Amino acid sequence: MIMDYIRSLLSLIFAISVMYMLLDCEIKHKKNRYLLGLYATVVLICDGFVLLNFGYTTFMKLYPLLVHLPVFLGFVFISKFKPIKVFFVHWTLVAITTSFSLVGLIISYFLGSGREIVIIVCYILYLPAWFLIFKYIRPPFLYMMRNSDKGWLEFCMIPISYSVLLYSASMYNLDNVIIGNILRNTVLIFILTLSAYILILRFFKQTREQLTLQNEQNLLMTQVAAAQIHFEALEESQEKTMLHRHDMRHHLNLINSYLLDNNQEAAQKYITEVEKTIEGAAVEKYCSNYTVNLVLSSYIAKAKNEQITVETEINLPENNAVSDMDLCVIFSNAIENAINACIVINSANDRTLKIVSNIKNNKLYIQITNSFDGSIIFVDDMPVSTDKNHGLGTKSIAAVVQKYAGVYTFSAEDRVFQASIIL
């Protein structure tokens, strides 16, 4: 019986740790940690009460209510994914942990051994299974949960069906499964479920490839748009320079005429006007990276034309580990989204945009903050838009960040939206 207790405890620890890994959980706030600790304490006290007063057999019969449900609710609280996705991961782990016992039962059946061999097999499988899940299952799971919101209810039917059938056959009691007919039926259910999961993983892989291709296409389109802005700004600057060079002879002749008439005041005034015109034609320097500077100059000029107060703190060197086009994708999309958000604010005094970029510890840090009015919808920590062809900007930014194995966060609080990127 003690070995059964240990097996159940290890199974629970394994399932919780794998769920934490697959759901990419991170408890940032101390308050949430305290609440989660209090919740776990209450659940353990209740489970201990049932176990001590009603026995191990009754406890296992009530296992879905006493363990599965509290664990699921706990992860709904700390996970950043939708409950339906947490539900799928939860029941997948239930199916995996019960399969360990099934493998042990199969080995025990052929060797003619008792339940001890089942428990030993479970002990052996926990650690390698954890590493296999981390290396091969976690990447496609996380990618699908972050990038797809369809089909999860149908996916859930597979592990639920498997777990319900196993529970109805054994009530999580090994002695009930050792009977030959039940074991054979259970093995058949396991094979069918395993086949279904192989198909799910293959579907995840194909969908990931399609989404990656789509992201690359969107990224390429954004890069082309950024390059177009670059060339338009360069062409405009060159065209203005040529016009000023062409007009310079006329300017000098007029200034010379003022000086011949000893009208120094008029000459000085005209020179000042010419200087202002030349300064207005020049591309303002925000950073040392030429390509990025052109993009910043274009968008910041647009923001100022929309009566948006712009504040910049940009220290971006000419050469970076991140390509110029990828930087243009990040800056152009983030600033364009910020401008669009500011434009709808009625009062021009409330329209603010701040662009910060610098390098710390060989990491490129970019933060773009803007005011907004209304509300922003987040799905899996990504801002989404119900408007057609909107919302691609943040996806393009995320695709670039993932390309460099970086980190990105989007947040909205007190009518201030912030995009933070580390590459």
C-alpha positions in Angstrom: 0.0 0.0 0.0 2.9 2.4 0.8 4.2 1.8 -2.8 0.8 2.7 -4.1 0.9 6.0 -2.1 4.3 6.8 -3.5 3.3 5.9 -7.1 0.2 8.2 -6.8 2.3 11.0 -5.3 5.0 10.7 -8.0 2.3 10.6 -10.7 0.8 13.8 -9.4 4.2 15.5 -9.2 5.0 14.4 -12.7 1.7 15.6 -14.1 1.9 19.0 -12.4 5.5 19.6 -13.4 4.7 18.6 -17.1 1.6 20.8 -17.2 3.6 23.7 -15.8 6.2 23.1 -18.6 3.7 22.6 -21.4 1.6 25.7 -20.4 4.8 27.8 -20.1 3.5 29.1 -16.7 5.2 32.0 -14.9 3.9 33.3 -11.6 5.2 36.9 -11.5 3.2 38.5 -8.7 3.7 37.6 -5.0 0.0 37.9 -4.3 -0.8 35.1 -6.9 1.9 32.9 -5.3 0.4 33.3 -1.9 -3.1 32.6 -3.2 -1.9 29.5 -5.1 -0.1 28.3 -2.0 -3.2 28.8 0.1 -5.3 27.0 -2.5 -2.9 24.0 -2.6 -2.9 23.8 1.2 -6.7 23.7 1.3 -6.8 21.0 -1.4 -4.2 18.9 0.4 -6.0 19.1 3.7 -9.3 18.0 2.1 -7.6 15.2 0.2 -5.8 14.0 3.4 -9.1 14.1 5.3 -10.8 11.8 2.7 -7.8 9.5 2.5 -7.5 9.1 6.3 -11.2 8.7 7.0 -12.4 6.7 4.0 -9.3 4.7 2.8 -7.2 4.5 -0.3 -9.8 2.7 -2.4 -12.5 5.3 -1.9 -9.9 8.1 -2.4 -9.0 6.6 -5.8 -12.6 6.3 -6.8 -13.0 10.0 -6.0 -9.6 10.9 -7.6 -11.1 12.9 -10.6 -13.0 15.1 -8.1 -10.3 15.3 -5.4 -7.2 15.8 -7.6 -8.0 16.3 -11.3 -10.5 19.1 -10.8 -8.4 21.1 -8.3 -5.3 20.8 -10.5 -7.2 22.0 -13.5 -8.7 25.0 -11.7 -5.3 25.9 -10.3 -3.7 25.9 -13.8 -6.6 28.0 -15.2 -5.7 30.6 -12.5 -2.0 30.7 -13.3 -1.9 30.0 -17.0 -2.0 32.7 -19.7 -3.9 30.4 -22.1 -7.6 29.9 -22.6 -9.3 27.3 -20.2 -10.1 25.0 -23.2 -6.3 24.7 -23.9 -5.5 24.1 -20.3 -8.3 21.5 -20.3 -6.7 19.6 -23.3 -3.2 19.7 -21.7 -4.6 18.5 -18.4 -6.4 15.5 -19.8 -3.5 14.7 -22.0 -1.4 14.4 -18.8 -4.0 12.3 -17.2 -3.9 10.0 -20.2 -0.1 9.8 -20.1 0.2 9.1 -16.4 -2.5 6.3 -16.6 -0.6 4.9 -19.6 2.5 4.3 -17.4 0.4 2.0 -15.2 -0.9 0.3 -18.3 2.6 -0.4 -19.6 3.5 -1.9 -16.3 0.4 -4.1 -16.3 1.2 -5.4 -19.8 4.8 -6.3 -18.7 3.4 -7.8 -15.5 0.8 -9.9 -17.5 3.5 -11.5 -19.6 6.0 -12.0 -16.8 3.3 -13.4 -14.4 4.4 -11.0 -11.7 2.2 -9.0 -9.3 1.4 -5.3 -8.9 4.9 -4.6 -7.7 6.3 -4.7 -11.2 3.6 -2.2 -12.3 4.7 0.3 -9.7 8.4 -0.2 -10.5 7.8 0.4 -14.2 6.0 3.6 -13.3 9.0 4.7 -11.3 11.3 4.0 -14.2 9.2 5.8 -16.8 8.6 9.2 -15.1 12.0 10.8 -15.7 12.7 9.7 -19.3 9.1 10.6 -20.2 9.6 14.1 -18.8 12.6 14.7 -21.0 10.9 13.3 -24.1 7.9 15.5 -23.6 10.1 18.5 -23.0 12.2 17.9 -26.2 9.6 16.6 -28.7 6.1 17.4 -27.5 6.4 20.8 -25.8 7.5 22.8 -28.9 4.6 21.9 -31.2 2.1 22.1 -28.2 3.3 25.6 -27.3 3.4 26.8 -30.9 -0.2 25.6 -31.5 -1.5 27.1 -28.3 0.1 30.5 -29.1 -1.0 30.6 -32.7 -4.2 28.7 -33.1 -7.6 29.0 -31.3 -9.6 26.4 -33.4 -10.2 22.7 -32.9 -9.3 22.5 -29.2 -12.7 21.2 -28.1 -12.5 18.3 -30.7 -8.9 17.6 -29.5 -10.2 17.3 -25.9 -12.5 14.5 -26.8 -9.6 12.1 -27.3 -7.9 12.2 -23.9 -11.3 12.5 -22.1 -12.7 9.4 -23.9 -9.5 7.5 -23.0 -9.5 8.5 -19.4 -13.3 7.9 -18.9 -13.0 4.4 -20.4 -10.1 3.6 -18.2 -11.7 5.0 -15.1 -15.0 3.1 -15.7 -13.1 -0.1 -16.2 -10.8 0.1 -13.1 -11.7 3.1 -10.9 -7.9 3.7 -10.9 -7.5 0.3 -9.0 -4.7 -1.9 -10.4 -6.4 -5.0 -9.1 -9.4 -4.4 -11.2 -7.4 -4.3 -14.4 -5.2 -7.4 -13.8 -8.2 -9.5 -15.0 -7.3 -10.6 -18.5 -10.4 -9.4 -20.5 -10.3 -5.9 -19.0 -6.5 -5.7 -19.7 -7.0 -6.7 -23.3 -9.7 -4.1 -23.8 -7.7 -1.5 -22.0 -4.7 -2.2 -24.3 -6.9 -1.8 -27.4 -8.1 1.6 -26.1 -4.5 2.6 -25.4 -3.4 1.7 -29.0 -6.3 3.7 -30.5 -5.6 6.7 -28.3 -1.9 6.5 -29.1 -2.7 6.5 -32.8 -5.0 9.5 -32.4 -2.2 11.4 -30.6 0.3 10.6 -33.3 -2.2 12.1 -35.8 -2.7 15.1 -33.6 1.1 15.7 -33.3 1.4 15.3 -37.1 -1.4 17.8 -37.5 0.4 20.2 -35.1 3.6 19.8 -37.2 1.8 20.5 -40.5 -0.1 23.4 -39.1 3.1 24.8 -37.6 4.8 24.6 -41.0 1.8 26.4 -42.6 1.7 29.1 -40.0 5.4 29.6 -40.2 5.2 29.9 -44.0 2.3 32.4 -43.6 4.3 34.4 -41.0 7.3 34.5 -43.3 5.1 35.7 -46.1 3.6 38.4 -43.9 7.1 39.3 -42.7 8.4 39.5 -46.3 5.5 41.8 -47.2 6.3 44.0 -44.2 9.9 44.1 -45.1 9.1 45.1 -48.6 6.8 47.9 -47.2 9.6 49.0 -44.9 12.1 49.0 -47.8 9.6 51.1 -49.8 9.4 53.6 -47.0 13.2 53.7 -46.9 13.5 54.4 -50.6 10.6 56.9 -50.7 12.3 58.9 -47.8 15.6 58.7 -49.6 14.1 59.7 -52.9 12.3 62.6 -51.3 15.5 63.8 -49.6 17.5 63.5 -52.8 14.8 65.3 -54.8 14.7 68.2 -52.3 18.5 68.4 -52.3 18.5 68.7 -56.1 15.9 71.4 -56.0 17.9 73.4 -53.4 21.0 73.0 -55.5 19.2 74.2 -58.5 17.7 77.2 -56.6 20.9 78.1 -54.9 22.2 80.2 -57.8 19.0 82.3 -57.6 19.3 82.6 -53.8 22.9 83.8 -54.1 22.0 86.3 -56.7 19.3 87.8 -54.6 21.5 87.9 -51.5 24.2 89.6 -53.6 21.7 92.2 -54.7 20.7 93.0 -51.1 24.3 93.4 -50.2 25.0 95.7 -53.2 22.2 97.9 -52.0 23.6 97.8 -48.4 20.4 96.2 -47.2 22.0 93.8 -44.7 18.8 93.3 -42.8 17.0 92.0 -45.8 19.9 89.7 -46.7 20.1 88.3 -43.2 16.4 87.7 -43.1 16.5 85.9 -46.5 19.5 83.8 -45.4 17.5 82.7 -42.3 14.6 81.7 -44.4 16.8 79.6 -46.7 18.4 77.9 -43.7 15.0 76.9 -42.4 13.9 75.5 -45.7 17.1 73.5 -46.0 16.7 72.2 -42.4 13.2 71.1 -43.2 14.4 69.1 -46.2 17.0 67.3 -44.2 16.4 63.9 -42.6 16.5 64.3 -38.9 19.0 62.0 -37.2 17.6 59.8 -34.4 20.2 57.0 -34.5 23.4 56.0 -36.2 21.7 53.2 -38.2 21.0 54.9 -41.6 18.2 52.6 -42.8 16.4 52.6 -39.4 16.9 56.4 -39.1 15.0 56.9 -42.4 12.1 54.8 -41.2 12.0 56.6 -37.9 12.2 60.0 -39.5 9.3 59.2 -41.8 7.0 57.8 -39.1 7.9 60.4 -36.5 7.2 63.2 -39.0 3.8 61.6 -39.6 3.1 61.4 -35.9 4.0 65.1 -35.4 1.7 66.0 -38.3 -1.1 64.2 -36.3 -0.4 66.4 -33.3 1.2 63.6 -31.4 3.8 64.5 -28.8 6.8 62.4 -29.6 9.7 61.6 -27.2 12.7 59.7 -28.3 15.7 58.1 -26.6 17.4 56.0 -29.3 20.9 54.7 -29.1 21.1 52.3 -32.0 24.6 51.8 -33.6 25.2 51.4 -37.3 26.0 47.7 -37.1 23.8 45.3 -35.2 23.3 41.5 -34.9 19.7 42.2 -36.1 19.4 43.0 -39.8 18.2 46.4 -40.8 15.1 45.0 -42.5 14.1 43.2 -39.3 14.6 46.3 -37.3 12.5 48.2 -39.8 9.7 45.6 -39.4 9.7 46.1 -35.6 9.9 49.9 -35.6 7.6 50.5 -38.5 4.8 48.2 -37.2 5.1 49.3 -33.6 5.1 53.0 -34.4 2.4 52.7 -37.0 0.2 50.9 -34.5 1.0 53.6 -31.9 0.1 56.4 -34.4 -3.2 54.7 -35.3 -4.1 54.3 -31.6 -3.3 58.0 -30.9 -5.2 59.4 -33.8 -8.6 58.3 -32.4 -7.9 60.2 -29.2 -10.1 63.4 -29.3 -7.7 65.7 -27.3 -4.4 66.3 -29.0 -2.9 66.9 -25.6 -3.4 63.3 -24.6 -1.7 61.9 -27.7 1.8 60.7 -26.7 4.4 58.4 -28.2 7.7 57.5 -26.6 10.4 55.4 -28.4 13.3 54.0 -26.4 16.0 51.8 -27.8 19.5 51.0 -26.5 21.9 48.1 -26.0 22.5 46.5 -22.6 24.7 43.5 -22.0 24.9 42.8 -25.7 21.1 42.7 -26.0 19.1 45.1 -28.0 16.3 46.6 -26.0 13.3 48.3 -27.7 10.3 49.8 -25.9 7.6 51.8 -27.6 4.9 53.3 -25.5 1.8 55.2 -26.6 -1.5 56.5 -25.2 -4.8 55.0 -26.4 -8.5 55.4 -25.9 -11.0 52.5 -25.5 -10.0 48.9 -24.7 -7.6 46.4 -26.1 -8.4 42.7 -26.4 -5.6 40.2 -25.6 -5.5 36.6 -26.6 -2.7 34.6 -25.2 -0.8 37.8 -24.3 -1.1 39.1 -27.9 -3.3 42.2 -28.7 -5.8 41.3 -31.4 -8.1 43.3 -33.6 -11.5 42.4 -35.1 -10.9 44.7 -38.1 -9.9 43.0 -41.3 -6.1 43.1 -42.2 -5.4 44.5 -38.7 -3.4 42.7 -36.0 -0.7 41.6 -38.5 1.7 44.1 -37.2 2.1 42.5 -33.8 2.3 39.1 -35.4 5.1 40.3 -37.7 7.0 41.7 -34.6 6.5 38.4 -32.8 7.8 36.5 -35.8 11.0 38.6 -36.0 11.6 38.2 -32.2 11.1 34.4 -32.4 13.6 34.4 -35.4 16.3 35.8 -33.0 15.1 33.7 -30.0 14.3 37.0 -28.2 11.5 38.1 -25.9 8.5 40.3 -26.5 5.7 41.5 -24.2 2.6 43.6 -24.9 0.7 45.3 -22.1 -2.1 47.9 -21.7 -2.8 49.6 -18.4 -4.2 53.0 -17.5 -4.8 53.9 -21.2 -1.1 53.3 -21.9 0.0 50.6 -24.3 3.6 49.3 -24.2 5.5 47.0 -26.5 8.8 45.7 -25.1 11.3 43.7 -27.1 14.7 42.2 -26.2 16.8 40.7 -29.0 
